[in-house]
């Protein structure tokens, strides 16, 4: 039987190969934390070790809640045969609805990846005119008359600038918003610009070309394949009490203003999902169940942003697995100040995030959901902070009033997210080391799944 010191040194070598963006001393320092936890309690159980390893995360989460950064949270981390979670607080700042494992989060722009997966599947199946990423939008849907030669690839990889005659969210009716959308013009094609419009366009194009609503397409290409059970574009009335991340939870509607005015899932926002379902989705994505490997490694990267430039040691191979995935992730060594994909995470890995402050990660040996709900605050507090927008418009003959809250600067700035990502990256590495230790010292470790979900007050 190997000693814990030998297991440790072998682990450091493998971890460095799997996370080439990380410094060896950083990997060693993090793994040493679990080494010490085990060494200080050699007769402990897996739950004992996980409880100790989770403490820094829980302390940070509760500090965020105590400082009114977020009413609640749901964190879930899957690493191989180990899954641990932390959830606590409330679904909004009335402090009536307790956070649960089944809470449905408005994940805002995380919804974009669902649209990208649907479009990729339509191309893979050569369905309804989707013959390839170079197919022109105007050949699929005549409604977009001013789109020029914009291709599917341009739209799904954030490679164009879009301009409409006015803001969609300022339209007086849903019908006016749709008319405004169809007048969108595209320019600077081939140049990266993060925007909602590419996914909004592709959602409408897919529905027109297939004759199916997007909920059906999501079910065909994602929900069924990934075995998702708590992912919704339209919230059933009986599930609305489980909704968070939006001030419009009683209506079962999202926080995003464009999604509100367009009447529901817009292609760029409007999905509601549990942390558990994100884990399922991310693992299915990374395992090639939802999207072809060649798409994941090829068209999934945004032109002009993804780089294959070797690092200082001349390594370039791994960089092909860590680019800017469909415009949704960040490249750590090129844009360190805005990097979300922590260097401790392995290659391949990717991250998506939403304005309501959910973050979803996927990597080759697991996935993580860091779901917060800072947009679930009262109208009064949002007004005081200057983060509130009120939308008043009509849907058909019905007068509609909804709220939209932007929590990104005055409620939950990026530094809070980065700090949590660092802790989750460290926790993942600690779990990996524990799993290696457990393989050596536990006969049934390969067959037994370790699951530890902790409810915080």
N, C-alpha and C positions, 0 to 999 in steps of 0.2 A: 504493500500500500504506500502510495506517495505521501510525502510529508506536505504539510500546508505550504511550506516555503517553496518546495519544488512546483506545486500546483500554481502558486502565485507567479513565479518567474515564467513559467510556460504560458500562463494567461496573458501576461504583459506583452510577450512577443506576438501572440495572436491578435490581441486587441490593437496593437500598433499597426499591424497589417490591415486590419478591418477598418480602422479609423485613421487613415494616413494624414488627415488634416490636423490631427491632434498631436501635441508634443508628448513624448514618452514620459517626461516627468509629471505631466498633468494626469495621464492615464494611471501612472503608478500611485500618485497621491490619492486619487479617488478610490482605486481598488484597495489601497491600504486601509481605508475606512472600514470596509467590510471584513478585511483580514483581522483588524483589531476587534471588531464586534464578535467574530467567531472565536478568536483567541481568548477573549475575556470571558466567554461563556461556552466552553467546548461541549457541554452537555445540553445546550439549548436546542429548541425546536425551530423549524423553519419560520413559524409565526413569531417566535422570539426575535429572530434575526431581522425579519421584515419590519417588525414594530420599531426596532431601533433604527433601522436604515431610513424609515419614513419620517422620522422626527423632524429633520430640517425642513422638509416639504410642508408638513402640517403646521409648524411654527410660522412659516412664511404665509401660508394660506389663511391662517387665523389672524395674522397681522393685517393682511389685506382687508379682511372682513371687518376687523375692529376699527380700521381707519376709514370705513365707509367707501372703500374702493369698489367693492362688489358685494351684493347681498348674499351670494352663495357661490358654490363651485362644485364641479364634478370632475375629478381627475382619475383617469384609468390608464394603466401602463401594462402592456403585454410584452413579455420577453421570453421567447421559447415556450417552455411548459409552465411558466410563472406569470400570473396576472394579479396585480395588486391595484387597489383603488382607494381613493379618499374623497368623500363627499360631505358637505356640511353647509350650514347656513339656511337661507331661505330663497324662494323663487322670486321674491320682490321685496321692496323695503316697507311693505305693510307688516311683514314678519308674521304672516298667518299661514302661508303654505311652506312647509318644510321641504328642503331639497331631498330628492330621492334618487336611487339608481335609475329609475324610469323617467326622469325628467327629460322633456323634449326641449332642446335648445334651438333657438333661431340662430342658425350658423352663418347668416348673411353671405358674404362672398365665398365662403367654403363651398357654397352651392355650385359655383362655377365648374368645379371638377366633375360634377354629375353631368352637366351639359357636355363637357369635353368627352367624357366616356361614351355618352349616347352617340355623339357625332362620330367618334372613332369606330363604334360598332356598326353604324349605318354604312360607313365606308368599307369596313371589313366584309360586310355581307353584300356589298354592291347593291344596296337597296335604293329604289325610288330616285335614281339619278345621282346618287352619291358614289361616283365612280373613283374618286381619289381626293386627296387634300388639295389638288390643284383645280378642282371643279369650281366654276364661277358661281357666285351667289345668284346672279341674275338669271342663270340657266335653271335654277331650282325653284325660285320664287319670284314672280313678276311684281309683287307688291313693292319691292325695294327698287324704285326706278332710277334713283340717283347714285347708286352704289358703285357704278363703273365696273371695272374688271376685278373687284375684290374677290379673293378666293376663300375657300373654307380655311385653308392654312393661315391666311392673313387674319381671319376673324378669331380663330381659336388660340392663336399664339400672340395676341396683343400686338399685332404688327401693322397698325394703321391709326390714323387720327380720325375721329368721327365728329360730325357737326350736324345738329338739328336746328330748325328755325327758332326753337325755344326750348326751355327746360321741360322735360316730361312731367316732373313733379309739380310744376306750376300750372299745368293745364286744368281747365275747369270741369272736365269730364273724362271718363275712361276712354270714351270714343275719340275725343280730341287728342288724348295722349297717343293712341294708336295711330291716328292720322299723322301726328308729328313724327312718330318713330319711322313710319314708312317714307318720310321725306329725308331721312338721314343721308348725308354725303360722306364719302371716304376720301382721305388724302394722306400724303406721306406714307404710302403703302410700302411695307418692308422695314419701317422704322419702329422700334419698340415704343409703346405707350400703354401703360396700364389703364384700362377703361372697362366699364360695364357693358358697353355697346356691342362688342363682338359676341358675347354670350347671349345678350338679349336678341340680337339679330338671328343667331343660329337656332335659338329655341323656336322662334316663329317660322324660320325656314324649314326646320325639321317637321313641325306640325303640318305646314302646308304641303310639303312634298310627300309625306307618308299618309296624310289623312287621319292621323292619330293625335290625341292630345298628349302632352308631354308626360303626364302621369303614367299613361300606358307605356310609353317608351322607356321611362325609368324602370317600370316593373319588368318589362321584357329584357332589358339589357343589364340591369343592376340589382334590383331588389331580389328577384328570383335567383340569380346566379350567386349572389353573395349571402343569400339566406337572411336578409334583413327583415326584422319584425317590428321595428319602431322607427321608421323613416317615412316622413310624410311631406307631400307638397300641399295637400289640403288636410287640415286638422279635423278629424271627426269631432262632433260636438261633445261627445263623452270624454274626449282626451284633452280638452282645452285647459282643464285644471292642472295639467302636467306641463303646460307651456311656460317657458321663461326666455329671457333675452330680448323681449319686446314689450313695449307698453300696451300693445294691442292684443294681449293674450286672451282676453275675454271674447274677442271676436275671432280668435284663432288666426290672426294675421301677423305678418312680419313687421320689422322695424324699418326696413329700407324704403325710402320714399318712392323710388321708381317702381319697386315691386308692388307697393300699395296702390299707386295710381293705375298700374297695368292690370290690376285685379287678381293678383296671386303670383305664384312662382313665375319669375321673369326670365329665367335662364342665367341670371347673374346673382340672384339672391332669392330667398323664399323657402328654402328647405329647412325642415325641423327634424332633428335626429338625436338619439341618445348617445352617450359616450360609448356604450357597448356596441351599438350598431356602427359607429365610426371605426372601432377596432376591426369589426368584421369586414367593412368596406375596404379599409386600408390594406389588410392582409390579402384579401381577394385581388386587390389592385396589384400589389407587389408580386403576387404569385402567378400573374398572367391569366387570372380567371376572368377579369373584366376588360382587359385591353391587351392587344398583341404586344409581345416583347419588342418587336421592331418599331412599333409606334412609341412605346415607352422610352426607347433609346434614341429615337430619331426625331419624328415630328413633334414630340412632346417638348422639345427645347426651343426656346424663342430665338429666332435669328437676330444676330447683332448683340446678344447679351451672353449667350452661352460661349464659354471659352475653352479651348483645348491647349492653352499655353502651359508648358511644363512648369512645375514648381522649382524651387531653388536647387533641389537634389536631382532634377531632371526627370522626375516621375510625371507621366501624363496619362497613363492608362486609366487610372481611377477617376480622372476628371470627367470622363465621358458619362459617369454615373451620378454626377452631383451638380448638374447645371440648373438653369432656371426653368423648372418643369412647368411648361405651359403658362409661364408668366406668374406662377403662384408661389415660387420658393425663392430663396436668396442664396447667393454664392458667397461663402464665408471668406475666402481669401482675396476676393476682388472688391467686395463692398462690406468690409468688416463693421463699419459703423451701423449698418442697417441689417446685419446678418441675423437670421433667425435659426438657420440650420447650424446648431452648435457643432464645433469641430469634434466633440466627443462622439457624436453620432456616426454610424458606419456609412460606408458606400456600398450599395446605393441607398439613398434616403431622400425624402422630400417632405415639404411642409406646406400646408395651406392654412389660411387664417381669414377671419371675417371682422368687419368693423364692430360687431357686437362683442368682440373679444373671445371668440372660441379659436382654438388652435388645434389642428390635427396633424399628426406626424405618421409617417410610415417608413420603415426601414427593413432590411432583409431578414431580420430575426424577430420582428414584431411591429408594434404600433403604439401610439399614445394619443390620448384625448385630453386636452387641457381646456375645459369649458368653464367660462365665467359668464356672469350676467349683469354687468354694470349698466346696461340699458334698461334694466328693470327697476327703475326708480320712479318716484312720484312726479307728476306734472309740476307740482310746486317746486321741488328741488331742481328739476331740469330747467325751469324758468330762472331760478336764482343763479344757476351756473351758466346760463346762456347757451344751453345745448339743445333746446327744444325747437322743433318745427311742428306747426299744426297744418294739416292738410284737409281742406274742405272742397269737395267736388261731388259729382254725380256719377252713379253707375246706372245707366238706363234712366228710370224715373226716380231712383232712390237717392236721397241726400246722404252723403258719407262724411264722417269726421274721424280722422285718425291722427295719431301722434308719431313723431319720429325723433329719437334721441341719439345724439352723437357722443359716445362716451370716450372717444380716443384721446383727447388732450386734457380735458379738465377733470375727468373722473378716473380713467385707467390708462395712463400713458404707456408707451412701449417699454419703458424700463422695467415696469412690473412684469410684463410678459417675458422679457429677456431673462430676468432673474429666475422666474419659474422654470424656463426652459433649461437654464444651467443646472438647476436642482434635479430636474427630470432626467437630463443627460447623465448626471452623476449617478442617480438612482438606478438607471438602466445598467450602467457599467458595474455597479455594485451587485446587482442581481445576477449578471452574467458570471461574475467571479464566484458568487455563492453557488450557482448552478454547477460550475466546474468542481467546486469543493464537494458538493452534494453527490455528484456522480461517483466520486471516489469513496465516499463514506456511507452512502445509502444504497442498498442493493436494488431497491425498486424505484430509484429516482428517475429513470428513463420513462417509466410507465405512469408515475403518479403526477398529476397536475397540482401545482401549488396555487391556491387562490386565496387572497387575503384582501377583503374589502373592509375598510374602516369608516364607520360613520362618525363624524365629528359633531359635537354639540352645536 
